[in-house]
Amino acid sequence: MIARGQLVGVLACGPKQDGETPAPDERAVLATLAQAAGIAFDTLRTNALRSAVDRALEQDDLGVLRRAQAAFQRSPAP
């Protein structure tokens, strides 16, 4: 699973019950699922960072703001 050019997870699948190799369309479905999950994980992470920034602004907490800024700077641009 890749989001913003960064690996955010792995979708691991076991063998098919019939022992056959997955067909191209089945692999495409799994790739689409992995892509959607990667985007969802990135969205959750981004929302958590935004919440931390909002809380820090409310509390005027410079340390939290600096940590959130550093986290955003480590993330590659979309």
N, C-alpha and C positions, 0 to 999 in steps of 0.2 A: 504494500500500500504506500503510495507516494503522494505527498501533498506539498506544494510549493517547492518541488524539486528535492524534497527530503524524504527519506524512508521513515514512515511513521508506524509501520506494522507489517505483519506477514500473514497471509491467508494460507493455511496449510490444509490440504485435503487428503484423505486416505484413498485407498484403491476403491474402484467401483465395485459394487456387490457382484456384478457378473464377470469381473476380472478383465473386462475389455478396457482398452485405452480410451480416454475421453475423446469424443469427436471435436472437431474444430468449433462447432457452435456451442458445445458445452464449455470448452475452454474460454470462449468469448464471454459467455455469461459469467463465469467465475472472475474473469479479468474486470468486467464491468462492476461486479459486486465489490471486488477489492478496491477499485477506484472510488466508488461511492463511499465505502467505509473510510478510506483515507481522507476524503473531503470532510466527512462527518467528524472524524477525530480532530482534524485541523480546526474545524469550526468550534468544537468544544474547547479546545486549547485557547483559541483566540478570544472566545467569550469569557473564559476564566481570567485571562490576562486583563481584559477590559474591566471586568468586575473588580479585580485587584486595584487597578488604576482609579476607578471610581471611588472605592473605599478609601484609598490613600488620599485622594483629593478632598474627600469629606473630612478626613482626620488630619489633613495637612502633614502626612507622613512621607518625608523626603526619601527615607531608606527604601520603602516599598516602591515608590515611583522609580527610583534608580534601578531596582531589580527588574521591574516590569520593562523599563526601557532597554536594559541589557538583553532580556529575553526576546524582545521584538527585533533587536539588532542582530541576534544570532539566527533569526529566521530569514531564509532567502526570499526575495520579492517574488510575487506570483508571476 
